Amino acid sequence: MNRQAVARELVAVARELAASKWDHIYPDGRKWYHTMTGVGKAKYVVNFHNGVSTHKDGSAFYDVALFSNKRVFARFVRDLEKQGYKEE
């Protein structure tokens, strides 16, 4: 094999890995969320994916909700779980 053939083979393998890398994290149709605290000026942050929305490249699109009140944050997370979201 010459260098160009090896390079083409490596690129093909890299594309396969990149395409399948997130499949186990973002299965189709699943609703996911994850929380963070102390991000910038926001005390509480919730990133959530509805199982449908995607970017142009096919990766999952996350919506973001910011909270400064712990009770409102907890209520929002509880509502997400009632809607079928699972914590990532």
C-alpha positions in Angstrom: 0.0 0.0 0.0 1.2 3.5 -0.8 0.8 6.5 1.5 -2.3 7.8 -0.1 -4.1 4.5 0.2 -3.1 4.3 3.9 -4.3 7.9 4.4 -7.6 7.1 2.8 -8.1 4.1 4.9 -7.3 6.0 8.1 -9.8 8.8 7.1 -12.5 6.2 6.5 -11.9 4.6 9.9 -11.9 8.0 11.6 -15.2 8.9 10.0 -16.8 5.6 11.2 -15.6 6.2 14.7 -16.8 9.8 14.8 -20.2 8.8 13.5 -20.6 6.0 16.1 -19.0 7.8 19.0 -22.1 9.4 20.3 -24.7 6.7 19.4 -24.5 5.2 22.9 -24.9 8.6 24.6 -27.7 10.0 22.4 -30.0 7.2 21.3 -32.7 8.2 19.0 -36.0 9.3 20.6 -34.6 9.4 24.2 -35.2 12.4 26.3 -32.1 13.4 28.4 -31.1 16.2 30.7 -28.1 17.1 32.8 -27.5 19.8 35.4 -24.7 22.0 36.3 -24.1 24.5 39.1 -22.1 27.7 39.3 -21.8 28.4 35.5 -21.1 32.0 34.9 -23.6 34.2 36.7 -26.3 31.4 36.8 -26.5 29.3 40.0 -28.2 26.4 38.3 -28.2 25.3 34.7 -30.2 22.5 33.1 -29.4 21.2 29.6 -32.1 19.0 28.1 -32.6 17.2 24.8 -36.2 16.3 23.7 -35.1 13.3 21.6 -36.0 15.0 18.3 -34.1 18.3 17.8 -30.8 18.0 16.0 -28.1 20.3 14.5 -27.4 20.2 10.8 -24.7 17.6 11.3 -27.2 15.3 13.1 -25.9 15.8 16.6 -28.3 16.3 19.5 -29.5 19.8 20.1 -29.8 20.7 23.8 -32.1 23.4 25.1 -30.8 25.4 28.1 -32.7 26.6 31.2 -31.0 29.0 33.8 -32.1 29.4 37.4 -31.1 31.5 40.3 -33.6 29.9 42.7 -33.1 26.4 44.0 -36.8 25.6 44.4 -37.7 26.7 40.9 -34.7 24.7 39.6 -35.9 21.6 41.5 -39.5 22.0 40.3 -38.2 22.3 36.7 -36.2 19.1 37.0 -39.1 17.3 38.6 -41.4 18.4 35.7 -38.8 17.1 33.2 -38.8 13.7 34.9 -42.6 13.6 34.8 -42.4 14.3 31.0 -40.1 11.2 30.6 -36.6 12.8 30.7 -33.8 10.8 32.2 -30.7 12.2 33.8 -27.6 11.7 31.7 
